[in-house]
Amino acid sequence: MLKLLNEHYYLDIDRLEECVNIEKLTTTAETQVNLVRYEMYKTMVEILMTESEEVDETLGTKSTSLSIPFKLAFNTLINKKIINKY
């Protein structure tokens, strides 16, 4: 879990899988992945996992120490329900 802004968050891997899979047109057992979506989500998760700046809990989301890529990745993953509050 990730503690951020006095909340605990987790990655919903099942939801992530739903977001990157392409709907099957045939009844074969193989899974197809949208490569562009996969790479974008992969990059956003990497940004979240490697953010090295301290988060000022008193300022919350208005903290200036959070990088723009972190804010974009976090908000996008929250919006797509890939990151959820625990």
PyMOL Python script that loads the backbone (N, CA, C, O; Angstrom):
from pymol import cmd

cmd.read_pdbstr("""\
ATOM      1  N   MET A   1       0.833  -1.180   0.000  1.00  0.00           N
ATOM      2  CA  MET A   1       0.000   0.000   0.000  1.00  0.00           C
ATOM      3  C   MET A   1       0.876   1.241   0.000  1.00  0.00           C
ATOM      4  O   MET A   1       2.004   1.239   0.493  1.00  0.00           O
ATOM      5  N   LEU A   2       0.335   2.266  -0.551  1.00  0.00           N
ATOM      6  CA  LEU A   2       1.008   3.554  -0.627  1.00  0.00           C
ATOM      7  C   LEU A   2       0.260   4.517   0.275  1.00  0.00           C
ATOM      8  O   LEU A   2      -0.942   4.721   0.112  1.00  0.00           O
ATOM      9  N   LYS A   3       0.974   5.114   1.235  1.00  0.00           N
ATOM     10  CA  LYS A   3       0.344   6.122   2.077  1.00  0.00           C
ATOM     11  C   LYS A   3       0.679   7.477   1.499  1.00  0.00           C
ATOM     12  O   LYS A   3       1.844   7.856   1.383  1.00  0.00           O
ATOM     13  N   LEU A   4      -0.371   8.200   1.138  1.00  0.00           N
ATOM     14  CA  LEU A   4      -0.212   9.510   0.531  1.00  0.00           C
ATOM     15  C   LEU A   4      -1.361  10.372   0.976  1.00  0.00           C
ATOM     16  O   LEU A   4      -2.520   9.965   0.903  1.00  0.00           O
ATOM     17  N   LEU A   5      -1.040  11.572   1.440  1.00  0.00           N
ATOM     18  CA  LEU A   5      -2.059  12.529   1.869  1.00  0.00           C
ATOM     19  C   LEU A   5      -2.963  11.939   2.945  1.00  0.00           C
ATOM     20  O   LEU A   5      -4.181  12.115   2.918  1.00  0.00           O
ATOM     21  N   ASN A   6      -2.350  11.243   3.885  1.00  0.00           N
ATOM     22  CA  ASN A   6      -3.041  10.604   5.012  1.00  0.00           C
ATOM     23  C   ASN A   6      -4.073   9.570   4.587  1.00  0.00           C
ATOM     24  O   ASN A   6      -5.002   9.281   5.343  1.00  0.00           O
ATOM     25  N   GLU A   7      -3.928   9.011   3.397  1.00  0.00           N
ATOM     26  CA  GLU A   7      -4.809   7.948   2.898  1.00  0.00           C
ATOM     27  C   GLU A   7      -3.923   6.796   2.423  1.00  0.00           C
ATOM     28  O   GLU A   7      -2.789   7.011   1.996  1.00  0.00           O
ATOM     29  N   HIS A   8      -4.443   5.587   2.501  1.00  0.00           N
ATOM     30  CA  HIS A   8      -3.747   4.413   1.983  1.00  0.00           C
ATOM     31  C   HIS A   8      -4.338   4.052   0.632  1.00  0.00           C
ATOM     32  O   HIS A   8      -5.559   4.019   0.473  1.00  0.00           O
ATOM     33  N   TYR A   9      -3.480   3.782  -0.341  1.00  0.00           N
ATOM     34  CA  TYR A   9      -3.903   3.450  -1.695  1.00  0.00           C
ATOM     35  C   TYR A   9      -3.282   2.124  -2.111  1.00  0.00           C
ATOM     36  O   TYR A   9      -2.228   1.732  -1.611  1.00  0.00           O
ATOM     37  N   TYR A  10      -3.953   1.442  -3.033  1.00  0.00           N
ATOM     38  CA  TYR A  10      -3.409   0.220  -3.597  1.00  0.00           C
ATOM     39  C   TYR A  10      -3.677   0.182  -5.092  1.00  0.00           C
ATOM     40  O   TYR A  10      -4.597   0.837  -5.581  1.00  0.00           O
ATOM     41  N   LEU A  11      -2.871  -0.586  -5.815  1.00  0.00           N
ATOM     42  CA  LEU A  11      -3.056  -0.764  -7.253  1.00  0.00           C
ATOM     43  C   LEU A  11      -4.006  -1.935  -7.482  1.00  0.00           C
ATOM     44  O   LEU A  11      -3.793  -3.025  -6.950  1.00  0.00           O
ATOM     45  N   ASP A  12      -5.037  -1.715  -8.260  1.00  0.00           N
ATOM     46  CA  ASP A  12      -5.980  -2.772  -8.616  1.00  0.00           C
ATOM     47  C   ASP A  12      -5.487  -3.406  -9.915  1.00  0.00           C
ATOM     48  O   ASP A  12      -5.758  -2.905 -11.006  1.00  0.00           O
ATOM     49  N   ILE A  13      -4.767  -4.503  -9.781  1.00  0.00           N
ATOM     50  CA  ILE A  13      -4.152  -5.157 -10.926  1.00  0.00           C
ATOM     51  C   ILE A  13      -5.207  -5.713 -11.878  1.00  0.00           C
ATOM     52  O   ILE A  13      -5.010  -5.687 -13.093  1.00  0.00           O
ATOM     53  N   ASP A  14      -6.319  -6.212 -11.353  1.00  0.00           N
ATOM     54  CA  ASP A  14      -7.386  -6.723 -12.212  1.00  0.00           C
ATOM     55  C   ASP A  14      -7.966  -5.614 -13.085  1.00  0.00           C
ATOM     56  O   ASP A  14      -8.231  -5.821 -14.269  1.00  0.00           O
ATOM     57  N   ARG A  15      -8.160  -4.447 -12.498  1.00  0.00           N
ATOM     58  CA  ARG A  15      -8.678  -3.307 -13.265  1.00  0.00           C
ATOM     59  C   ARG A  15      -7.657  -2.862 -14.315  1.00  0.00           C
ATOM     60  O   ARG A  15      -8.026  -2.498 -15.431  1.00  0.00           O
ATOM     61  N   LEU A  16      -6.382  -2.893 -13.952  1.00  0.00           N
ATOM     62  CA  LEU A  16      -5.328  -2.544 -14.903  1.00  0.00           C
ATOM     63  C   LEU A  16      -5.353  -3.499 -16.096  1.00  0.00           C
ATOM     64  O   LEU A  16      -5.218  -3.078 -17.245  1.00  0.00           O
ATOM     65  N   GLU A  17      -5.524  -4.774 -15.810  1.00  0.00           N
ATOM     66  CA  GLU A  17      -5.594  -5.769 -16.879  1.00  0.00           C
ATOM     67  C   GLU A  17      -6.789  -5.501 -17.802  1.00  0.00           C
ATOM     68  O   GLU A  17      -6.678  -5.619 -19.022  1.00  0.00           O
ATOM     69  N   GLU A  18      -7.919  -5.143 -17.215  1.00  0.00           N
ATOM     70  CA  GLU A  18      -9.101  -4.808 -18.023  1.00  0.00           C
ATOM     71  C   GLU A  18      -8.826  -3.615 -18.931  1.00  0.00           C
ATOM     72  O   GLU A  18      -9.295  -3.573 -20.068  1.00  0.00           O
ATOM     73  N   CYS A  19      -8.084  -2.669 -18.440  1.00  0.00           N
ATOM     74  CA  CYS A  19      -7.808  -1.453 -19.215  1.00  0.00           C
ATOM     75  C   CYS A  19      -6.890  -1.690 -20.401  1.00  0.00           C
ATOM     76  O   CYS A  19      -7.019  -1.012 -21.420  1.00  0.00           O
ATOM     77  N   VAL A  20      -5.970  -2.634 -20.295  1.00  0.00           N
ATOM     78  CA  VAL A  20      -5.016  -2.852 -21.377  1.00  0.00           C
ATOM     79  C   VAL A  20      -5.413  -3.973 -22.330  1.00  0.00           C
ATOM     80  O   VAL A  20      -4.888  -4.043 -23.441  1.00  0.00           O
ATOM     81  N   ASN A  21      -6.325  -4.851 -21.924  1.00  0.00           N
ATOM     82  CA  ASN A  21      -6.746  -5.939 -22.802  1.00  0.00           C
ATOM     83  C   ASN A  21      -7.641  -5.420 -23.917  1.00  0.00           C
ATOM     84  O   ASN A  21      -8.424  -4.490 -23.726  1.00  0.00           O
ATOM     85  N   ILE A  22      -7.511  -6.034 -25.073  1.00  0.00           N
ATOM     86  CA  ILE A  22      -8.382  -5.739 -26.202  1.00  0.00           C
ATOM     87  C   ILE A  22      -9.493  -6.781 -26.189  1.00  0.00           C
ATOM     88  O   ILE A  22      -9.240  -7.966 -25.971  1.00  0.00           O
ATOM     89  N   GLU A  23     -10.721  -6.337 -26.421  1.00  0.00           N
ATOM     90  CA  GLU A  23     -11.830  -7.289 -26.430  1.00  0.00           C
ATOM     91  C   GLU A  23     -11.587  -8.348 -27.484  1.00  0.00           C
ATOM     92  O   GLU A  23     -11.171  -8.060 -28.607  1.00  0.00           O
ATOM     93  N   LYS A  24     -11.857  -9.581 -27.091  1.00  0.00           N
ATOM     94  CA  LYS A  24     -11.614 -10.701 -27.992  1.00  0.00           C
ATOM     95  C   LYS A  24     -12.694 -10.754 -29.066  1.00  0.00           C
ATOM     96  O   LYS A  24     -13.887 -10.689 -28.770  1.00  0.00           O
ATOM     97  N   LEU A  25     -12.262 -10.871 -30.306  1.00  0.00           N
ATOM     98  CA  LEU A  25     -13.197 -10.995 -31.420  1.00  0.00           C
ATOM     99  C   LEU A  25     -13.458 -12.462 -31.756  1.00  0.00           C
ATOM    100  O   LEU A  25     -14.443 -12.796 -32.413  1.00  0.00           O
ATOM    101  N   THR A  26     -12.568 -13.318 -31.299  1.00  0.00           N
ATOM    102  CA  THR A  26     -12.735 -14.748 -31.551  1.00  0.00           C
ATOM    103  C   THR A  26     -12.814 -15.477 -30.224  1.00  0.00           C
ATOM    104  O   THR A  26     -12.659 -14.872 -29.164  1.00  0.00           O
ATOM    105  N   THR A  27     -13.051 -16.753 -30.284  1.00  0.00           N
ATOM    106  CA  THR A  27     -13.191 -17.550 -29.056  1.00  0.00           C
ATOM    107  C   THR A  27     -11.884 -18.216 -28.647  1.00  0.00           C
ATOM    108  O   THR A  27     -11.895 -19.134 -27.826  1.00  0.00           O
ATOM    109  N   THR A  28     -10.765 -17.776 -29.197  1.00  0.00           N
ATOM    110  CA  THR A  28      -9.470 -18.357 -28.814  1.00  0.00           C
ATOM    111  C   THR A  28      -9.118 -17.941 -27.392  1.00  0.00           C
ATOM    112  O   THR A  28      -9.646 -16.961 -26.866  1.00  0.00           O
ATOM    113  N   ALA A  29      -8.234 -18.690 -26.794  1.00  0.00           N
ATOM    114  CA  ALA A  29      -7.862 -18.452 -25.397  1.00  0.00           C
ATOM    115  C   ALA A  29      -6.764 -17.408 -25.240  1.00  0.00           C
ATOM    116  O   ALA A  29      -6.411 -17.052 -24.116  1.00  0.00           O
ATOM    117  N   GLU A  30      -6.224 -16.919 -26.336  1.00  0.00           N
ATOM    118  CA  GLU A  30      -5.125 -15.963 -26.227  1.00  0.00           C
ATOM    119  C   GLU A  30      -5.636 -14.570 -25.845  1.00  0.00           C
ATOM    120  O   GLU A  30      -6.748 -14.173 -26.193  1.00  0.00           O
ATOM    121  N   THR A  31      -4.797 -13.857 -25.129  1.00  0.00           N
ATOM    122  CA  THR A  31      -5.126 -12.501 -24.698  1.00  0.00           C
ATOM    123  C   THR A  31      -4.343 -11.515 -25.545  1.00  0.00           C
ATOM    124  O   THR A  31      -3.148 -11.695 -25.781  1.00  0.00           O
ATOM    125  N   GLN A  32      -5.022 -10.477 -25.998  1.00  0.00           N
ATOM    126  CA  GLN A  32      -4.357  -9.437 -26.765  1.00  0.00           C
ATOM    127  C   GLN A  32      -4.318  -8.174 -25.919  1.00  0.00           C
ATOM    128  O   GLN A  32      -5.281  -7.837 -25.229  1.00  0.00           O
ATOM    129  N   VAL A  33      -3.188  -7.487 -25.985  1.00  0.00           N
ATOM    130  CA  VAL A  33      -2.980  -6.295 -25.178  1.00  0.00           C
ATOM    131  C   VAL A  33      -2.798  -5.097 -26.097  1.00  0.00           C
ATOM    132  O   VAL A  33      -2.082  -5.168 -27.095  1.00  0.00           O
ATOM    133  N   ASN A  34      -3.453  -3.998 -25.749  1.00  0.00           N
ATOM    134  CA  ASN A  34      -3.252  -2.740 -26.465  1.00  0.00           C
ATOM    135  C   ASN A  34      -1.902  -2.196 -26.011  1.00  0.00           C
ATOM    136  O   ASN A  34      -1.756  -1.756 -24.870  1.00  0.00           O
ATOM    137  N   LEU A  35      -0.929  -2.226 -26.893  1.00  0.00           N
ATOM    138  CA  LEU A  35       0.453  -1.889 -26.533  1.00  0.00           C
ATOM    139  C   LEU A  35       0.607  -0.437 -26.095  1.00  0.00           C
ATOM    140  O   LEU A  35       1.366  -0.149 -25.170  1.00  0.00           O
ATOM    141  N   VAL A  36      -0.102   0.477 -26.748  1.00  0.00           N
ATOM    142  CA  VAL A  36      -0.002   1.894 -26.379  1.00  0.00           C
ATOM    143  C   VAL A  36      -0.522   2.111 -24.963  1.00  0.00           C
ATOM    144  O   VAL A  36       0.127   2.775 -24.155  1.00  0.00           O
ATOM    145  N   ARG A  37      -1.692   1.554 -24.662  1.00  0.00           N
ATOM    146  CA  ARG A  37      -2.237   1.687 -23.301  1.00  0.00           C
ATOM    147  C   ARG A  37      -1.315   1.032 -22.281  1.00  0.00           C
ATOM    148  O   ARG A  37      -1.058   1.595 -21.217  1.00  0.00           O
ATOM    149  N   TYR A  38      -0.818  -0.157 -22.607  1.00  0.00           N
ATOM    150  CA  TYR A  38       0.071  -0.863 -21.683  1.00  0.00           C
ATOM    151  C   TYR A  38       1.282  -0.003 -21.344  1.00  0.00           C
ATOM    152  O   TYR A  38       1.624   0.152 -20.172  1.00  0.00           O
ATOM    153  N   GLU A  39       1.930   0.556 -22.359  1.00  0.00           N
ATOM    154  CA  GLU A  39       3.128   1.367 -22.130  1.00  0.00           C
ATOM    155  C   GLU A  39       2.811   2.630 -21.328  1.00  0.00           C
ATOM    156  O   GLU A  39       3.599   3.031 -20.472  1.00  0.00           O
ATOM    157  N   MET A  40       1.670   3.255 -21.597  1.00  0.00           N
ATOM    158  CA  MET A  40       1.296   4.464 -20.857  1.00  0.00           C
ATOM    159  C   MET A  40       1.048   4.140 -19.381  1.00  0.00           C
ATOM    160  O   MET A  40       1.551   4.835 -18.498  1.00  0.00           O
ATOM    161  N   TYR A  41       0.271   3.083 -19.114  1.00  0.00           N
ATOM    162  CA  TYR A  41       0.005   2.710 -17.724  1.00  0.00           C
ATOM    163  C   TYR A  41       1.275   2.259 -17.025  1.00  0.00           C
ATOM    164  O   TYR A  41       1.474   2.553 -15.846  1.00  0.00           O
ATOM    165  N   LYS A  42       2.130   1.551 -17.736  1.00  0.00           N
ATOM    166  CA  LYS A  42       3.403   1.104 -17.165  1.00  0.00           C
ATOM    167  C   LYS A  42       4.241   2.309 -16.738  1.00  0.00           C
ATOM    168  O   LYS A  42       4.808   2.328 -15.646  1.00  0.00           O
ATOM    169  N   THR A  43       4.312   3.306 -17.611  1.00  0.00           N
ATOM    170  CA  THR A  43       5.080   4.511 -17.308  1.00  0.00           C
ATOM    171  C   THR A  43       4.495   5.245 -16.105  1.00  0.00           C
ATOM    172  O   THR A  43       5.237   5.708 -15.240  1.00  0.00           O
ATOM    173  N   MET A  44       3.168   5.352 -16.048  1.00  0.00           N
ATOM    174  CA  MET A  44       2.534   6.047 -14.917  1.00  0.00           C
ATOM    175  C   MET A  44       2.787   5.325 -13.600  1.00  0.00           C
ATOM    176  O   MET A  44       3.052   5.971 -12.586  1.00  0.00           O
ATOM    177  N   VAL A  45       2.711   4.006 -13.601  1.00  0.00           N
ATOM    178  CA  VAL A  45       2.978   3.245 -12.373  1.00  0.00           C
ATOM    179  C   VAL A  45       4.445   3.405 -11.971  1.00  0.00           C
ATOM    180  O   VAL A  45       4.748   3.543 -10.785  1.00  0.00           O
ATOM    181  N   GLU A  46       5.348   3.387 -12.934  1.00  0.00           N
ATOM    182  CA  GLU A  46       6.778   3.592 -12.635  1.00  0.00           C
ATOM    183  C   GLU A  46       7.013   4.964 -12.018  1.00  0.00           C
ATOM    184  O   GLU A  46       7.804   5.096 -11.084  1.00  0.00           O
ATOM    185  N   ILE A  47       6.339   5.976 -12.529  1.00  0.00           N
ATOM    186  CA  ILE A  47       6.482   7.323 -11.975  1.00  0.00           C
ATOM    187  C   ILE A  47       6.037   7.338 -10.517  1.00  0.00           C
ATOM    188  O   ILE A  47       6.701   7.940  -9.673  1.00  0.00           O
ATOM    189  N   LEU A  48       4.921   6.683 -10.213  1.00  0.00           N
ATOM    190  CA  LEU A  48       4.438   6.646  -8.830  1.00  0.00           C
ATOM    191  C   LEU A  48       5.411   5.917  -7.919  1.00  0.00           C
ATOM    192  O   LEU A  48       5.648   6.334  -6.785  1.00  0.00           O
ATOM    193  N   MET A  49       5.971   4.831  -8.421  1.00  0.00           N
ATOM    194  CA  MET A  49       6.839   4.001  -7.588  1.00  0.00           C
ATOM    195  C   MET A  49       8.227   4.601  -7.381  1.00  0.00           C
ATOM    196  O   MET A  49       8.931   4.229  -6.441  1.00  0.00           O
ATOM    197  N   THR A  50       8.623   5.526  -8.254  1.00  0.00           N
ATOM    198  CA  THR A  50       9.987   6.057  -8.152  1.00  0.00           C
ATOM    199  C   THR A  50      10.035   7.512  -7.708  1.00  0.00           C
ATOM    200  O   THR A  50      11.117   8.098  -7.671  1.00  0.00           O
ATOM    201  N   GLU A  51       8.905   8.112  -7.372  1.00  0.00           N
ATOM    202  CA  GLU A  51       8.903   9.509  -6.902  1.00  0.00           C
ATOM    203  C   GLU A  51       9.771   9.595  -5.651  1.00  0.00           C
ATOM    204  O   GLU A  51       9.553   8.864  -4.685  1.00  0.00           O
ATOM    205  N   SER A  52      10.744  10.480  -5.672  1.00  0.00           N
ATOM    206  CA  SER A  52      11.688  10.556  -4.551  1.00  0.00           C
ATOM    207  C   SER A  52      11.481  11.788  -3.682  1.00  0.00           C
ATOM    208  O   SER A  52      12.133  11.915  -2.646  1.00  0.00           O
ATOM    209  N   GLU A  53      10.608  12.687  -4.066  1.00  0.00           N
ATOM    210  CA  GLU A  53      10.381  13.897  -3.283  1.00  0.00           C
ATOM    211  C   GLU A  53       9.536  13.595  -2.049  1.00  0.00           C
ATOM    212  O   GLU A  53       8.666  12.724  -2.078  1.00  0.00           O
ATOM    213  N   GLU A  54       9.798  14.314  -0.981  1.00  0.00           N
ATOM    214  CA  GLU A  54       8.985  14.210   0.218  1.00  0.00           C
ATOM    215  C   GLU A  54       7.633  14.855  -0.030  1.00  0.00           C
ATOM    216  O   GLU A  54       7.555  15.912  -0.656  1.00  0.00           O
ATOM    217  N   VAL A  55       6.576  14.233   0.451  1.00  0.00           N
ATOM    218  CA  VAL A  55       5.234  14.784   0.304  1.00  0.00           C
ATOM    219  C   VAL A  55       4.902  15.568   1.559  1.00  0.00           C
ATOM    220  O   VAL A  55       4.983  15.033   2.665  1.00  0.00           O
ATOM    221  N   ASP A  56       4.534  16.813   1.404  1.00  0.00           N
ATOM    222  CA  ASP A  56       4.138  17.646   2.527  1.00  0.00           C
ATOM    223  C   ASP A  56       2.681  17.340   2.848  1.00  0.00           C
ATOM    224  O   ASP A  56       1.779  17.812   2.157  1.00  0.00           O
ATOM    225  N   GLU A  57       2.449  16.553   3.893  1.00  0.00           N
ATOM    226  CA  GLU A  57       1.103  16.105   4.245  1.00  0.00           C
ATOM    227  C   GLU A  57       0.184  17.269   4.614  1.00  0.00           C
ATOM    228  O   GLU A  57      -1.033  17.157   4.469  1.00  0.00           O
ATOM    229  N   THR A  58       0.744  18.387   5.089  1.00  0.00           N
ATOM    230  CA  THR A  58      -0.105  19.513   5.489  1.00  0.00           C
ATOM    231  C   THR A  58      -0.690  20.246   4.288  1.00  0.00           C
ATOM    232  O   THR A  58      -1.758  20.849   4.382  1.00  0.00           O
ATOM    233  N   LEU A  59       0.014  20.191   3.160  1.00  0.00           N
ATOM    234  CA  LEU A  59      -0.480  20.862   1.961  1.00  0.00           C
ATOM    235  C   LEU A  59      -1.337  19.948   1.098  1.00  0.00           C
ATOM    236  O   LEU A  59      -2.112  20.428   0.271  1.00  0.00           O
ATOM    237  N   GLY A  60      -1.209  18.643   1.279  1.00  0.00           N
ATOM    238  CA  GLY A  60      -2.004  17.697   0.507  1.00  0.00           C
ATOM    239  C   GLY A  60      -1.690  17.767  -0.967  1.00  0.00           C
ATOM    240  O   GLY A  60      -0.524  17.816  -1.358  1.00  0.00           O
ATOM    241  N   THR A  61      -2.735  17.772  -1.797  1.00  0.00           N
ATOM    242  CA  THR A  61      -2.535  17.753  -3.243  1.00  0.00           C
ATOM    243  C   THR A  61      -1.968  19.067  -3.757  1.00  0.00           C
ATOM    244  O   THR A  61      -1.539  19.131  -4.909  1.00  0.00           O
ATOM    245  N   LYS A  62      -1.952  20.112  -2.945  1.00  0.00           N
ATOM    246  CA  LYS A  62      -1.405  21.396  -3.357  1.00  0.00           C
ATOM    247  C   LYS A  62       0.098  21.491  -3.065  1.00  0.00           C
ATOM    248  O   LYS A  62       0.713  22.538  -3.266  1.00  0.00           O
ATOM    249  N   SER A  63       0.672  20.395  -2.592  1.00  0.00           N
ATOM    250  CA  SER A  63       2.091  20.373  -2.284  1.00  0.00           C
ATOM    251  C   SER A  63       2.915  20.662  -3.528  1.00  0.00           C
ATOM    252  O   SER A  63       2.698  20.061  -4.580  1.00  0.00           O
ATOM    253  N   THR A  64       3.857  21.583  -3.402  1.00  0.00           N
ATOM    254  CA  THR A  64       4.693  21.929  -4.546  1.00  0.00           C
ATOM    255  C   THR A  64       5.841  20.944  -4.714  1.00  0.00           C
ATOM    256  O   THR A  64       6.528  20.971  -5.735  1.00  0.00           O
ATOM    257  N   SER A  65       6.060  20.075  -3.733  1.00  0.00           N
ATOM    258  CA  SER A  65       7.169  19.136  -3.850  1.00  0.00           C
ATOM    259  C   SER A  65       6.830  17.950  -4.749  1.00  0.00           C
ATOM    260  O   SER A  65       7.730  17.212  -5.149  1.00  0.00           O
ATOM    261  N   LEU A  66       5.561  17.752  -5.073  1.00  0.00           N
ATOM    262  CA  LEU A  66       5.195  16.675  -5.990  1.00  0.00           C
ATOM    263  C   LEU A  66       5.456  17.125  -7.421  1.00  0.00           C
ATOM    264  O   LEU A  66       5.118  18.246  -7.802  1.00  0.00           O
ATOM    265  N   SER A  67       6.054  16.249  -8.199  1.00  0.00           N
ATOM    266  CA  SER A  67       6.366  16.609  -9.581  1.00  0.00           C
ATOM    267  C   SER A  67       5.099  16.575 -10.443  1.00  0.00           C
ATOM    268  O   SER A  67       4.110  15.925 -10.104  1.00  0.00           O
ATOM    269  N   ILE A  68       5.159  17.286 -11.550  1.00  0.00           N
ATOM    270  CA  ILE A  68       4.022  17.304 -12.482  1.00  0.00           C
ATOM    271  C   ILE A  68       3.757  15.902 -13.029  1.00  0.00           C
ATOM    272  O   ILE A  68       2.593  15.506 -13.099  1.00  0.00           O
ATOM    273  N   PRO A  69       4.777  15.127 -13.422  1.00  0.00           N
ATOM    274  CA  PRO A  69       4.491  13.764 -13.884  1.00  0.00           C
ATOM    275  C   PRO A  69       3.804  12.917 -12.808  1.00  0.00           C
ATOM    276  O   PRO A  69       2.912  12.127 -13.115  1.00  0.00           O
ATOM    277  N   PHE A  70       4.222  13.082 -11.539  1.00  0.00           N
ATOM    278  CA  PHE A  70       3.591  12.332 -10.465  1.00  0.00           C
ATOM    279  C   PHE A  70       2.125  12.719 -10.339  1.00  0.00           C
ATOM    280  O   PHE A  70       1.262  11.848 -10.238  1.00  0.00           O
ATOM    281  N   LYS A  71       1.835  14.014 -10.345  1.00  0.00           N
ATOM    282  CA  LYS A  71       0.453  14.474 -10.213  1.00  0.00           C
ATOM    283  C   LYS A  71      -0.415  13.957 -11.357  1.00  0.00           C
ATOM    284  O   LYS A  71      -1.534  13.493 -11.134  1.00  0.00           O
ATOM    285  N   LEU A  72       0.107  14.040 -12.593  1.00  0.00           N
ATOM    286  CA  LEU A  72      -0.645  13.544 -13.744  1.00  0.00           C
ATOM    287  C   LEU A  72      -0.881  12.043 -13.655  1.00  0.00           C
ATOM    288  O   LEU A  72      -1.993  11.572 -13.896  1.00  0.00           O
ATOM    289  N   ALA A  73       0.159  11.291 -13.312  1.00  0.00           N
ATOM    290  CA  ALA A  73       0.030   9.839 -13.219  1.00  0.00           C
ATOM    291  C   ALA A  73      -0.946   9.453 -12.108  1.00  0.00           C
ATOM    292  O   ALA A  73      -1.820   8.610 -12.312  1.00  0.00           O
ATOM    293  N   PHE A  74      -0.799  10.066 -10.943  1.00  0.00           N
ATOM    294  CA  PHE A  74      -1.662   9.742  -9.807  1.00  0.00           C
ATOM    295  C   PHE A  74      -3.121  10.053 -10.133  1.00  0.00           C
ATOM    296  O   PHE A  74      -4.000   9.224  -9.899  1.00  0.00           O
ATOM    297  N   ASN A  75      -3.378  11.240 -10.670  1.00  0.00           N
ATOM    298  CA  ASN A  75      -4.762  11.621 -10.978  1.00  0.00           C
ATOM    299  C   ASN A  75      -5.359  10.763 -12.084  1.00  0.00           C
ATOM    300  O   ASN A  75      -6.541  10.422 -12.027  1.00  0.00           O
ATOM    301  N   THR A  76      -4.570  10.411 -13.080  1.00  0.00           N
ATOM    302  CA  THR A  76      -5.072   9.554 -14.155  1.00  0.00           C
ATOM    303  C   THR A  76      -5.408   8.169 -13.634  1.00  0.00           C
ATOM    304  O   THR A  76      -6.461   7.622 -13.961  1.00  0.00           O
ATOM    305  N   LEU A  77      -4.524   7.594 -12.825  1.00  0.00           N
ATOM    306  CA  LEU A  77      -4.769   6.256 -12.302  1.00  0.00           C
ATOM    307  C   LEU A  77      -5.933   6.238 -11.317  1.00  0.00           C
ATOM    308  O   LEU A  77      -6.654   5.243 -11.238  1.00  0.00           O
ATOM    309  N   ILE A  78      -6.125   7.311 -10.571  1.00  0.00           N
ATOM    310  CA  ILE A  78      -7.301   7.424  -9.694  1.00  0.00           C
ATOM    311  C   ILE A  78      -8.568   7.494 -10.544  1.00  0.00           C
ATOM    312  O   ILE A  78      -9.555   6.815 -10.262  1.00  0.00           O
ATOM    313  N   ASN A  79      -8.527   8.317 -11.581  1.00  0.00           N
ATOM    314  CA  ASN A  79      -9.684   8.503 -12.454  1.00  0.00           C
ATOM    315  C   ASN A  79     -10.086   7.196 -13.132  1.00  0.00           C
ATOM    316  O   ASN A  79     -11.277   6.919 -13.277  1.00  0.00           O
ATOM    317  N   LYS A  80      -9.118   6.396 -13.546  1.00  0.00           N
ATOM    318  CA  LYS A  80      -9.388   5.122 -14.216  1.00  0.00           C
ATOM    319  C   LYS A  80      -9.639   3.991 -13.213  1.00  0.00           C
ATOM    320  O   LYS A  80      -9.836   2.842 -13.607  1.00  0.00           O
ATOM    321  N   LYS A  81      -9.633   4.316 -11.931  1.00  0.00           N
ATOM    322  CA  LYS A  81      -9.878   3.364 -10.843  1.00  0.00           C
ATOM    323  C   LYS A  81      -8.839   2.229 -10.799  1.00  0.00           C
ATOM    324  O   LYS A  81      -9.147   1.104 -10.405  1.00  0.00           O
ATOM    325  N   ILE A  82      -7.620   2.547 -11.206  1.00  0.00           N
ATOM    326  CA  ILE A  82      -6.522   1.604 -11.094  1.00  0.00           C
ATOM    327  C   ILE A  82      -5.871   1.740  -9.730  1.00  0.00           C
ATOM    328  O   ILE A  82      -5.351   0.765  -9.187  1.00  0.00           O
ATOM    329  N   ILE A  83      -5.897   2.942  -9.176  1.00  0.00           N
ATOM    330  CA  ILE A  83      -5.486   3.179  -7.788  1.00  0.00           C
ATOM    331  C   ILE A  83      -6.761   3.456  -7.005  1.00  0.00           C
ATOM    332  O   ILE A  83      -7.590   4.279  -7.394  1.00  0.00           O
ATOM    333  N   ASN A  84      -6.890   2.754  -5.902  1.00  0.00           N
ATOM    334  CA  ASN A  84      -8.077   2.913  -5.055  1.00  0.00           C
ATOM    335  C   ASN A  84      -7.661   3.148  -3.607  1.00  0.00           C
ATOM    336  O   ASN A  84      -6.589   2.724  -3.174  1.00  0.00           O
ATOM    337  N   LYS A  85      -8.529   3.832  -2.873  1.00  0.00           N
ATOM    338  CA  LYS A  85      -8.301   3.982  -1.436  1.00  0.00           C
ATOM    339  C   LYS A  85      -8.557   2.644  -0.765  1.00  0.00           C
ATOM    340  O   LYS A  85      -9.472   1.906  -1.130  1.00  0.00           O
ATOM    341  N   TYR A  86      -7.724   2.352   0.229  1.00  0.00           N
ATOM    342  CA  TYR A  86      -7.882   1.092   0.970  1.00  0.00           C
ATOM    343  C   TYR A  86      -8.842   1.299   2.105  1.00  0.00           C
ATOM    344  O   TYR A  86      -9.119   0.365   2.858  1.00  0.00           O
TER     345      TYR A  86
END
""", "prot")
cmd.dss("prot")
cmd.show_as("cartoon", "prot")
cmd.util.cbc("prot")
cmd.orient("prot")
